[in-house]
Amino acid sequence: MNTVHDSMARQGLVRPREGRMLAGVCAGLARRFGMDPWLTRVLFVLTLFVIPGSQILIYPVLWLLMPSEERSYATTFPPAA
């Protein structure tokens, strides 16, 4: 599973920590393809009408395969004297 996560992370397909609605799949796809997250969510719902039930399979699979964005552990402490 780590190789799939690494491969997706190299391609820029990660679920961001900010701007999530449910799991961050649409926000991650929007970020990767340079789109607005709301547009991606609307397109995701519209495809439900074209191919009924497809999102019920696709969203959970992407949720499992797309790695979550890494936390940044930047220290904000002042330097020691």
Phi, psi and omega per residue, in radians:
M1 nan -0.575 -3.133
N2 -1.112 -0.579 3.141
T3 -1.179 -0.619 3.087
V4 -1.177 -0.775 3.111
H5 -1.076 -0.766 3.132
D6 -1.104 -0.741 3.141
S7 -1.093 -0.786 3.130
M8 -1.159 -0.680 3.127
A9 -1.122 -0.695 3.095
R10 -1.103 -0.557 3.134
Q11 -1.467 -0.055 3.128
G12 1.529 0.205 3.128
L13 -1.654 1.537 3.091
V14 -2.268 2.658 3.090
R15 -1.527 1.989 -3.080
P16 -1.210 2.711 3.105
R17 -1.375 -0.508 -3.124
E18 -1.783 2.482 3.041
G19 1.478 0.282 3.115
R20 -1.355 2.575 2.970
M21 -1.818 -0.890 3.132
L22 -2.070 -1.330 -3.134
A23 -2.043 -0.167 3.124
G24 1.640 0.150 -3.112
V25 -1.130 -0.889 -3.130
C26 -1.145 -0.672 3.102
A27 -1.123 -0.680 3.094
G28 -1.170 -0.736 3.093
L29 -1.125 -0.726 3.125
A30 -1.087 -0.770 3.139
R31 -1.099 -0.746 -3.103
R32 -1.113 -0.698 -3.066
F33 -1.748 0.155 3.057
G34 1.191 0.660 -3.122
M35 -2.004 2.928 3.034
D36 -1.337 2.378 -3.137
P37 -1.013 -0.622 3.141
W38 -1.166 -0.654 3.092
L39 -1.111 -0.709 3.110
T40 -1.111 -0.729 3.118
R41 -1.120 -0.724 3.124
V42 -1.131 -0.767 3.105
L43 -1.082 -0.661 3.124
F44 -1.090 -0.746 3.129
V45 -1.234 -0.693 3.133
L46 -1.098 -0.614 3.098
T47 -1.181 -0.357 3.063
L48 -1.104 -0.587 3.113
F49 -1.333 -0.525 3.142
V50 -1.370 -0.813 3.138
I51 -2.156 1.493 -3.067
P52 -0.997 2.312 3.070
G53 1.508 -0.110 -3.073
S54 -1.133 -0.670 -3.108
Q55 -1.223 -0.436 3.112
I56 -1.124 -0.490 3.083
L57 -1.633 -0.735 -3.015
I58 -1.241 -0.803 -3.055
Y59 -1.057 -0.868 3.129
P60 -1.120 -0.586 3.112
V61 -1.153 -0.792 3.101
L62 -1.139 -0.607 3.104
W63 -1.044 -0.718 3.133
L64 -1.316 -0.648 -3.038
L65 -1.446 -0.598 -3.120
M66 -1.386 2.173 3.124
P67 -1.277 2.658 3.067
S68 -1.333 2.570 3.138
E69 -1.082 2.434 3.140
E70 -1.211 2.521 3.063
R71 -1.322 2.510 3.053
S72 -1.665 2.176 -3.109
Y73 -1.802 0.831 3.128
A74 -1.216 2.309 -3.137
T75 -1.454 2.362 3.108
T76 -1.953 0.255 3.133
F77 -1.364 2.554 3.075
P78 -1.210 2.645 -3.139
P79 -1.089 2.566 -3.141
A80 -1.229 2.483 -3.116
A81 -1.487 nan nan
